[in-house]
Amino acid sequence: MRAHEAGALHADINHRGPSWLRTPREVNDLVPSLWSSTARKNDDGALEVGGVDLRDLAREVGTPAYVLDEADFRARARAFRQAFADYDVYYAGKAFLCTAVARWVAEEGLSLDVCSGGELSVALRAGVDPARIGFHGNNKTTGELRRAVEAGVGRVIVDSFHEIDRLEALLAGSAPRHPVGVLVRVTAGVEAHTHEYIATAHEDQKFGFSISAGDAEAAARRVEAVDGLDLLGLHSHIGSQIFDTSGFEVAARRVLALQARLAEVLGRELPELDLGGGFGIAYTTQDDPAEPDRLAQELTGIVEHECRALGIVVPRLSIEPGRAIVGPSTCTLYEVGTVKAVGLDGGAVRSYVSVDGGMSDNIRTALYDADYSATIASRRSDAEPVLGRVVGKHCEAGDILVKDEFVPGDLLPGDLLAVPGTGAYCRSMSSNYNHALRPPVVAVRDGSTTVLVRRETEDDLLACDLG
């Protein structure tokens, strides 16, 4: 299904559901791979996360709400740190960032990758060591770069010749206390096997310097020539929601070949290489992500093999998991408002389940054609499962949260519905479309709830309206 401005009649909709979707034997059961580690159904059939009954959470903070399993988040961060013990692991803040999460990241021994002045502000507010911050972005302003340099961020990932010029101009005005570490982002001409809008390593895109066109080598030479900049190495990111390492293998071969070439040109080997992120998670039963241990083993093997072939020393490696840590740690809780049985061609029926959120709190289904799952969260159902579609409350035909899922045939207004795997990019990409109020982010752990980001109010909504 692709959303279409003109409405649902113009969308490519499969009325029978995708081939991978199977009728569940028990509509109340959870699929463990889709949920955070503490999620379970209690004796009433209600969903509990972090020891908190989500019926109680709904009464306490309302719906919709993002429910973040703190123990699960920390465990996934720890798993990456331990599996990639010889790497620098940067949590990709763009997936989801708030002050508390930035602190969790630092407490679990990870570094933090930011890609805007706002994300940098959150990191500094949280007390993250600036030396453990990497600053991304394809169009960093002079003001953003100045703040990063003054704060002493550990590395800036440069993305254009104009950005190098801006850094040089800043340093000419006042020398930093320490040289500014720089990685050059390169495009290796490798496209990850994922949705075209989130595959970021092919040539025709806005990020990085082309290796094949010679821009990457020229950028590295330019950085090396600027007093106050310390060229640390290269950065490559091949896409998102990736389930195997074959794309990394091709990219590493091309990037490391450039690294070897630069060693000859510059007279020294660059000490670092960042392989980026993009590790996938399970949104539905069709997804089979790799565990951190396997990823670490395979990526390390790829780099070591290529370095041996090129006769260069294995550089200090970095990765940037974001979705793989926070994505499965969060579910979104909604209340059902209306249920419609819609007749389809051939006598089939689809249940349209409207909830009190929508594309303002999760744009990914409409934007990326993303798949999600869902479960009834407030009770046990004895009804037979029916093919359903979970939709939002916005004035938009493409306002779909879960395209295809089997739901209980007796869903009613007032029931709670939970969608797993919503930790990455849902709150980060949320909006006030139709003047909706963004939901809160609530951490749950050991039976307690903590509001990390409060729900927006109408006062918030009107505060910037000067009319």
N, C-alpha and C positions, 0 to 999 in steps of 0.2 A: 504494500500500500504506500502510495505517495500522496501527501496532502496536496490539494490543488486549490488555488484562490477562488475558482468558480464554484467549488462545492464538491460534495461527495460523489455526485454523478459523473464527475470528470476524473475521479481517482481510479487507479487500477486496484480493485479490491477482490481478494479471493474469498468467496462466500463460504467455502467449506473449511477454511483454516489451512495453515501450512502443513506440509507432509510430515514434518518432524513432531507435530503436536499430537499426543496420544490421549485418548480418554482415560482419566485416572481411575484406578480401582477404588480409591477412597478420596473423595473430594476435599476432605478436611486435612489430609496429610500435608506436611511440608516436604519439599525436596531439599535435603540438607545442603547440597552444593550451592544452592541459590541464596542461602541465608547466613547471617552471622552465627558464630559458634554457640552463642547462648540462647538462640531462638528455639522455642518449643511451644507446643500446644498443651494447655493444662487440662484438668479433668472436665472443665466446662466447654472445652474446645476453643477457649480464648487464647490468643497469641501472647506469649510472654517473651520479653527480650531483656537481658541483664537482670533477670529476676523480677521485672516489673510487668504486671498485667496491663496490657495496652488499653483495656477498658478504663482502668484507673487513670492512666496517662491522658486519655482523651478527655475525661472529666476534669482533669487538673489543668491542662494547657489548651484544650480544644483541638480541632482538626481543621485543615490538614496540618501535619507536623512531621518533620524529619526526625527519626529516632536513631541516634548514633550509639552503637554498642561500644563503649570505651574499652572494655577488656579485649574485644575482638580487634579493634583498631590497633591497640598496643601490641597484641600478639602478632598481627600481620607485619607491623613495622619491625618488630624484633626478629621475625623469621627472615626478612630481607637482610637485616643487619648481620645476622649470624651466617646465612647462606653466602652472602657476599662480603665475608669478613675482611678480605684483602682489597676491597673496593671502597670508594667513597659513595655512600648511598644518599642521594638527595631526594627528599620527598617533594613531589611536584605540587606546589601549593595551588596551582590553577584548578586542580581537581576539586578541592574544597579547602578553604583556609579560614580560620578564625583565631583569636588570640589563644584560646585554650588548646586547640589542635596544634598550633605552632609550638606551644610549651610541651605537649605530649611528644611531638617529633623530637625535640631537643632532648627530652628526658630519656627517650629510647635510643639515643646515640646516633640519630640520623642528622644529616645536614638538610638545608631547605632551599628549594629552587623557587624563585619568584619571577614574575614577568610583567610587573607594572609598579608604578610608584605606590599605588594603594596596597598591593601585596607586600611590598617592602615595608610600608608603615606598620602593617599588622605584625610582621616578623620582628621589627625593632621594638614595638610596643610589648611584645611577648617576652622580650629579653633574650632572643636568640643571638648567639655570638655572631657578629657580622662576618667574621672570618669563615663561618660555616654557611654563608648565604651565597648562592649563585644568582645572577641577575640576567634573565632572558628578555627577549622582545625584539621584534623586527623594526620598531620605530621608536626607540627610546628618546625622549626629549632631553634637551640640555639640562633642564631642571632635574629630571630623574637621574641622569648620569651624575650630576653634581652631588646629589644627596647620597648616591651609592658610593661615590669616591670618598666623600667626607665621612660617611659611616664606616668605611673600611671593609666593604664587602670582599669576600675572598676571591671572587672571580666574576668578570663580566663576559658574557657570551656575545661577541660582536656579530652583527648581521648585515652590515653594509659599510661601504667606504665612507659615507657621510657620518656614520657613527664613529668611525675611527678618527675622522677629522674633528668631531665634537670633543672626543676624549683628549685629543692633542691640544685643542684650544683651552680646555679646562685645566690641563696640567701646566700649560704655559703660564697661566695666571698665578697658580700657587702649587708648589710641589707637594704631593701627599706624603704622609709620614712613611708609608711603605709603597713600593711599586704596585701598580694596579694589575692584578692577575687577569689575563685575557685568554679565552678560548675562541677560536674562529669556527663559527658554525658553517658546515659545508653540506652541499647536496650531492649525494653519491649517485643519483640517477636510479635509485632503487625504490620501487613502489610496494608498500606492504599490502598483503592480501586482506584488504578491509574496505570499508565504504570510501568512495572516492573523495568525499569531503574531509576525511580525517587521515588520509594518506599523505604524508608531508615530505617525502624524500625524492619524488620525481622532479624533473627539471622545471616544469612549467608551474611555478608556485612562488609565493612571496618570501619564503624563508631561505636564508643561507647564501653561501657563495658556491658557484658551480665548480666542481672539480674538472669536468671535461672541457669547460671553456677557459680554464686557467685562472679564473677569478679567485679561487681559494688560495692558490699559491701566491698570487699578487697581494691578497689581503694579509697573509701571514708575513710576507716581506715588509709590508707597510707597518704592521704592528711592531715588528722587530726594530724598525727604524725610529720609533717614537720614544723619546726619553720619558721615563716614568711608567711605561707599560712593560709588563713581563709576559711574554708569549709563553703560555703554559702548554698549549696543544690544540687539538681539534675536537670538534663536537659534531656528532651525527645523530639525527633522529629520523627514523624511517616510517613512522606512522603510529596508529593506535589500535587497540583491541586486537593484538597480535597473539596467536596461539602457538607458533613454532619459531625456531631460530634461523630458518633458511634465509630470510631476508637480511638478518643481521650478518650472516656469513658473507653474502655478496657485498654488502655495504662495508664491512670491516676490511675486506680485501682491497677495496678501492681507497678507503680512507687511510689505511696503513701504508699503502703504496705512496700516497702523498706525504705521509709522515716520514717515510724513508727518503723521499726526494728532498724534503725540507731539511733533513739532517745534512745532506750534501750541500745544499745551497747556503744554509745558515752556519754550518760548521759545528753544529751541536744537535743532539737528539732531543726532541721535545719530550718533557717528562710525563705528560698526561694525555689521556684519550677518554672522552665521554661518549658512551654508546647510546645515550638517550633512554627513553622509556617505552611506553606503549604496550606493556604486558597486559593481556586480556583477562577478563573475569567471566564467570558464568552468569548470564542474565536469564537464560532459559536452559532447558535440558539439551539443546543442540550444541551448547558451548562446553568445551573441555580444556580449561586453562592448565598450563604447566605450573608445578610447584616451584618456589624459589630455589630449592636445592638443585633441581634439574636445570633450571635456567642458568644458574651460576656455573654449573659444570660445563654446560654446552657453550656458553659465551666465552668462558675462560679458555676452553679448548680451541675455539675458533681463533681467538686473538693470538694465543701461543703458537698455533700452527702457522699463521700468516707471518708472525714476527720471525720465526725460524727461517721461513722461506725467503724473507727479505733481508735477513742478517742484521736485524735491529733488536735492541733491548725491549722487552715487554714494558710498556708504559704503565703508570699508575692509572687504573681504570675507574670510571664512574658510571653509575646508572641513575635513572630518575623515575622510580615508580610513584604513581599517584593514585590512579584508578585502582590498581591492584591492592592497595592498602585500604583506602577509604570506601571504595565502591561497595564491596560486600558487607561492610560494617554498618551500613545504614539501610533502613527501610522507611517508606513514607506511609503514614497512616491517614486514611480518608474515611469520611462518613458517606454512605450511600444516600442519594437524594431521590432519584427516580430510577425505575427499571422498566424498559420497554421490550416486548417481544416483537421483533420485526421479521415478517415473512420474507423469504428469499426465493429466488427461482428454484423450481423443482420441488417445492414444498418444504425446504429447509427453513429453520428459524434461528435467528441470532438474538441473544439477549443483550440489549444495550444498557449498561450499568453506568449511570451518571453519578459522579462523586463531587465533593465540594472543593476540589482543586482543579488542576488541568495543566495546559501548556505553559502557564505562568510559573509553575513550580517544577515542571519537567518538560522541557522543550525538545528533548532528544528524539522522541518518537516521530514528531512532525519534521524535525530538522534533518535527522540522520536515518530515518526509517528504522529506528532501533526497536528491538524486541524486548519485552518485559513479561514477567509473570505476576500473579496476584493470588492472595488467599483470603478467605473470610477470617476475620480477626476477633470477632466478638462472641461467637457461639459455635456449637457443633450443629451441623446440618445433616439431616437424614434424607434429604432430597437427592434425586439423581442429578449428575452433572449435566450442564447444558453449555453449548458453545456461546461464549460471551465476548463482549468488547467493552473495555472500561474507558469511558470518555469523561471529559471535563465539563465545566460549566461555562466556558467562554463562547462568545458569539463567533464561532469559527468551525466550519465543517471538519477541518483537519485537527481539531482539538481532541486527540486520541492519546491515552496513556498506555494502554495495553491492547494491542491490536487483536490478539487471539489468545483466549484462555478459557478453560473449562471452569465454570463457576457453579455454585449450588443453584438448583432450579427454584429454590424458595427465597432467594435474596429479596430483602425488603428495605424500604426507606428506614434509616436509622441504624442499619447494620454497619459494622466497621469492616473496611477492606484494607489490606496492607500489600504494598508493592516492594519487593526486595531489590537490592542492588542499585539503590538510588543515591549512594554517597558521593559519587563522582559526577561533577558538572551539573547536577540538578539545581542545588542551591546556588552554585556559582553562576549559572546561566539563567537564573530566575528573573522574572520581570514583573512589572505592574500592569501588564496587559489587561484591558478593561478595568483599570484601576483596582486590580486585585491586590490584596495585602500579602506580602511574602510570609510564608510560615516560619515558625520557630525551629531551631535546631536544639534538640533535647538529648543530652547524654544520659544513658542508663547504665548502672553498674551496681551489683550486689543489692538489688532491690530498691535503689534510690534513683531519683531523677535530678538532673541539674540542667537548667536552661543555659545553653552556651550562647545562643543568639535569640533574642526575644522576637515574638511575633510583631510585625509592623502594625501600626494603628492608623486610623484615618488622620490623626494629627500629623503623623510622619508623612503621610501621602500629600497632605495639603501644605506642609511646611515650606516646600520649595515653590509653591504656586503663589506668585506675587500679585495675582489679579485682584 
